[in-house]
Amino acid sequence: MADVSPTDRIDAALARIERAVQTRERSTTDLKQRHDALRARVGEAIAALDSLGAKNG
């Protein structure tokens, strides 16, 4: 590590940070898509329950 210049170390650190940011953005996007899908399914289930209640109510 002694032969590595400070500039190279900074460049390597920046590359690691950029990779971490990209990974986090992908993770956030995936989580949002899963949340939206779950929200839609729950909405459909509630609508179906409301429909059953209206038929039987």
Secondary structure as UniProt FT lines:
FT   TURN            2..3
FT   HELIX           6..56
//
